[in-house]
């Protein structure tokens, strides 16, 4: 069984990293083969996988420039219970995890609870209590719970995550109960260019600006909830081309700090699209030197402002208590940018993180009125693992796009958007998202769309 598991993990790691060396990389089991995580990292070579069994590991981890996978058993099973069971505890002694020595793309941290870090750097410039990512490192941080970390000092930042990185990806993480003076949830610092925060929950953090972005470029925050933090939800400071897409920002407030809730823009350009900013302790603020463009969003007290553009509403979004999902009478339903991909139920995109699943007759009604331009077949095989084929027939030539969504309505993968001649086509989806990550088992939707027609079908991935 152990040999089978090792061979399977080598295949998974090889596909994930897309590197020739990963196909021959070793699997190092902690604590079976090596007692500590750091000792396993130190003994690992490029392309190896350090696979950590459930338990609490009181360590401060440093990747030391190595491109490798450090993962709990979540990585091989997609069982999310392993995230809470596999804990790296920093023992209040520097950053719990450090990735700051030129670790390239393909470096992965997956499936851990990361807690009790105290940050890196000399007082008062302490950074990254839970995870510290250096300027030249470009890791993928996925499916981690990052909590109960702190930093201390007059200008300490990023108690949960400090990313001074070019192209880090922070995906499907829960970041909560962290404390620092600024950016207690996530701080993206000087020189970052292209860092992405995707499908995360950032909540109950204490300090100014739960997410702080400063002196950076091309930062994207997508499908992320920033809720119930002690002070402002977000600050964009001297940063160019930041995008907030399908985010929900609510319930943030002062709670003992001078800075107010809501979001503050103080950078060069900030784009807000298909998002909700509502019911914070204070309104959305824009500095005079900022260029903000908000479209197809609900923003409290935004009406009449120069940046309050097409499709924006200043009204109660009717968010559900607890998970901030949309109530059935929410004006956010079908209020998204009509040029964005449709929700899995076939309707216009909803605002915020969650889409409201409407009756599937929406798709049927549209198809009945508009003559079919495309014939979409059921994927095969279904259920599938690891890949499936989608066949479709284009009856009238034109622009066609095919998109994959998960059960929450979150856009997982854009397979293509291109001009198609009339004819029959097939395409294979390999079970990965737009960032190259392997997606977990579950129900997914694939939606095909042209100028006057769209259709959605369901499929099941079983790993």
N, C-alpha and C positions, 0 to 999 in steps of 0.2 A: 504493500500500500504506500509506503514511504517513497519507493522508487517511482510509482505512478504519480504521486503528488509532485515530486520533484520535476518529472518530465512535463507535467501539465503546467507547472508554474514557469518553467523555462519557456514554454510556448507562449504563455500569457505575457511574460516580461518581454520576450522578443517582439511580439506584435505591438506591445505598448510603446516600447522605446524606439522601434524601427531602426535598430543598430545591429550590424553584423556581429559585434562582440557579445551582444546580449543573448544570442542563441547558444553560446557556449559558456555563459556566465554561471557561476556557482550559486547555489541556494544555501545560505547560512542560517541555521535555526537557532533562535535565542529563546530560552536558555539551554536547550538540549545539547547543542554543540559548543556554544560559547556563552558564558554566563551573563555577560552584560551587552547592552546594545552598542556602547562605544567601542568595546573590544572587538565586536563583530565588524563594525565600520572600519576600524583600523586594519583589520585583516583582509577586508574585501578589496577586490579589484574593480576596475571600471566595468560596468554592465552586470555586476553581481546584484543579488537580491538578499537583503537581510529581512527575514521573516520572523516576527516576534509573537510568541504565544501570549495568551492573556495573563495579566499580572500587573503589579505596580513596580516600576523601575525608577528608583531614585537616582537620577543621573542628569547631567548637562551634556547634551549631545552636540557634536560638531561633525559635519560631513567632510571637513578638511579637503574641499575641492574635488571630491570624488563624484562622478556621475554614477549613481546607483539608485535602487529602489529600497526604501525603508518602509515596511508595511506591517500592519497587523494581519491576522487571518481574515479580516474583512476583504483584503485584496484578492484572495483566492476563492472566497465563498460568497461575497456580496451580502453577507449576514451582518446587518448594521449593529447587532448586539455586541460584536467584537470591539466596536469603537469605544464604548463605555467601559469595557472589561480590560482594555489594554492601555495602561496609563504611564505616561512619562512625567515624573514629578521633579521639578527643578530644585526642590529643597531650598527655595529662596536664596539661591546662589547663582547669579548671572542668568543669562537667557537659558530657557529649557532646551531649545533647539536652535543651533546656529548654522546657517547656510550662507556663507559670506566669503568664499575663497574661489571665485571663478567657476562654480558649479554650473555646467551648461544645461541647455534644454535637454529633457530626458531624465533629469534628476527628479525623483518623486518621493513625497512624504504622504502616506495614505493610511487612514483608518485608526488614528490614535486620539486619546484624550490627553491634552497637553496643559499642565497646570503648574502653579506655584513657582513661576519664573520671576526673576527680579531685574532682568535687563542687562545690557552690555554697554560699557563706556564709563568714562570718568565723570563723577559728579561735577556739575549738575546735568551733564548731557548724557542721560541714560536712555537707552532705546531697546525695544523689543523684549518684553518680559517673557512671553510665550515662545515666539519665533522671531529671530533676527535674520533678515535676508539682506545680504550685502549688494553693493552697486553692480558688481559684475556677475552676480548669480541669477539664474533664470529657472527656478524650480517650479514644479506643479505641486501645490498643497491642496489635497482633496479629502473630503469626508473626514474631517477632524473636528473635535470639540475642543475649543481653546478657551479656557476659563480660569478664574481665580489667579490671574497673573497681575503683576504690578511693576511700576517703575518709580523711582524717587529722584527728585531734583527740581530745580526751578524751571528747566526746559526739557523735562523728560517727556517722552512720547511713545506711543505704540505699545501699550502694555500687552495687548493681545498679539498683534503682529506689527512689526516695523519692516517695511519693504523699501529699501533704497535700491531697487532693482530695475533692470531694463525691461524684462518681459516675463515677470512672474505671473502665474495664474493661481488665484485662490478660488476654489470651486467647491460648492456643496458643503461648506463649513458652518458650524454654529460657534459664534464668538460672543461670549457673555461673561458678566461679572468680573470684568477687568478694570483696573484703576490706574490712571496716570493723569498728569496735569493736562496734556493735550492728546487728542487722538487715541483714547483708551482702547477702542475696538481695533481699528486698523489705521496706521499712519503710512502713507506713501510719500517718501521723502525726496530730497534733492536728486535730480538727474534721472528719475524714472521715466521710461518712455515705452508705452505699450502694455503696462501692467493691467490685468483684468481681474475684476471681482465678479463672480458669476454664481447665482443661485445660493447665496449665503443668507444667514440670519444673524444680524448684529443687534444685540439687545442687552438691557440692564447693565451697561457699562457706565463707569463714573469718571467724569472729567470733561473738559471742554472739547466739543466736537467728536462725537463717537467715531466718525471717519474723517480724517484730516489728510488732505492732499496738498502738497506744497512744491512749487518750483519744478513741475514735471510736465510731461506732454503725453497726449493720446491715451488717457486713462478711461477705461470703460467699467461702469458698474451696471450690471444687468440682472434682472429678476432677483433683486435683493431686498429684504425687509430690514429697515433701520428703525427700530421701535423701542419705546420705553427706556431710553437712555437718559442719564441724569441731566444732560445739558443739550447743546445743539446737536442735531443729528449729523451734520455734514458741513465741512468748510472746504472751499476750493480756492486756494491762495496762490496767486501768481502762477497759474497752471493753464496751459493751452490745450484746447480741444478735449475737454472732459465730457463724457456722455453718460447720462443717467437714463436708463431705458427700462421700462416695465418695473419700476421700483415702488415700494410703499414706504413712506416716511411719516410716522405718526406716533403720538404719545410721548414725544421727547420734551424735556423741560428742565428748569433750573435745578431744583432740589439742592440748594445750598451753594450753587455756583453763580457767578455774576452773568455769564453769557446765557442768552435765552435759547429757547428751543427752536425747532424748525431747521432751515438750511440757510447757509450764508455763502454767497458767491463773491469772491474777491480776486478772481483770476482773469485771464484774457478771454477765453471763450468757454461757455458751459451750455450744453444742449440737454434739455429735459424733454423726454418723449414718452408718451404712454404711461405716465407715472402719477402717483397720488402723493401730495404733500398737504396734510390736513391734521387738525386737532393736536398741534404742538403748543408748547407754552407761549410761543411768540411766532410771528409771521415770518415768511420767507423774506430775507433781506438781500439787497444787491448793492455792492459798493459802486461808487461813481465811475470807477475805471473798469468796470466789468462789462463784458458783452455776453448777455444771457439771452438765449432763445428757447422759449418753452412752447411746445406744440402738443396738442391732444393730451392734455394733462389736467387734473384737478389740483389747483393750488389755492389754498385759503388766502383771502385778501389780495389776490393777484389781479383782480379785475381793474382795468384802467391803467395798468403799468405797461411801459413800452415793450417789455419782454414777453408779455402775455399775448401770445400769437394764436394762429389758426387752431381751432378745435379745443381751446382751453376753456375750462369751466371753473367758476368760483362757487361751489355748492357742496353740501354735505355728501360724501361718497357712500354713506351708510355701510361702514365697515363692521364686521362681526367682532364681538368682544373676544379677545384671546388670540385668535390666529389672524385677525385682520383680513379675512376673506370678504368677498362681496356678498351683501344681502341680495335677495331676489328683486328688490326694488331699487338697487343702486343705479345712479345715473352713469356710473363708470362702465356699465355693461354696453358693449358695442360702440363705445365712444373713442376707440383708438384710431390711430392713423389708418385710413383706408388702403394706403399703399403697403402697409405691413402685412405679413402673412396672417391669414385668418386663424381664429381659434380652432382647436380640434373638432368642435361641434359644427364647424362650417360658417360661423357668424363672424362679423367684424371683430377685430381684436379688442378685448377689454383692457381697462387701465389697471395698473398695479401688478403685483406679483402673481396673484391668483386669477384664473379665469373662471367665470361662472358658467357651468355646463348647462346649456339650454337644450330644449327638445331637438332631437336629430331631424325632425321634420323640416327644420330650416333648410337643410341641404336638399331634401327631397323637393321642397317647394320651388327652390331656385332652379333645380334641374328640370322641373315640370314646365316652367315658364320659358326658360332659355334652351334652345335646341342644343343637344350635346355636341361639344367640340372635341371631347376626349373620352375614351373608354378606359377606365381604370380597373385592372384585374386585382383579385385577391393575391396578396403576396404568397410565395411558395418557397420553402415549406413554412407552415404556420401551425403550431408554435415552431420557433426556430432557435438554433444555436450553432455557430456564432453569427451566421450571415443568412440573409434571405434575398430573394429576387423579386423585384416589383416590375410587372409588365404593364404597358399602357399603349394605347393606339391614338394617335393624333389624326383627327378627321379634317381639321382646317389648319393650315400652317399659321404660325405665329409664335409669340413669346410664351413659353411654358415654364412653370417652376414646380418643383417637388420638394416638400419639407416634412421632416419628422418632428413630432411633438411627444412629450411624455404625458402621463395621466393627469398632471396638474396643469396642462396647457402650456408648459414651458417649451420654447423652441429648442430642440436638441441638435438637429442637423439640417442644414440646407444642402440638399443633394445636387441641385443644379437650378439655374435660371438662364435659359438660353432660347434662341430662335430655333424652332423645330419645323421641319418639313412634314407634310402628311406622310404617315407610315407607322409601322409597329416598332416598339422599342422595349428594351429591358435595361434595368440598372440594379446593381447589387448594393445593399446596405450592409456594412460590415459590423454593425452594432456599436459604432463609435460616435461621439458627439463632435461638434465643430472644433474642439480643442484636441482631438485625437484620443480622448479618454474612452475607455471601455465602459459602456453604460450598464447598469444593473438589470436583473430580471424584472419583468413587469409588463404592463400593457402600454402600448405605444400607438400613435395614430400617424398615418401618412396621408398627406393632402396634396393633391395636384390642382393647379390653378392656371387659367389662362385669362385673357382680357374679359371674357364674358361667361366663364364657366369655372366651377370648382367642385371637387368631390373629395370626401374623406373616408378612409377605411381604417379599421383597427387591426392590430396584430399583437402577438404575444412573444416575448423573448424569455426563454427558460435556460438559465445557465446552470 
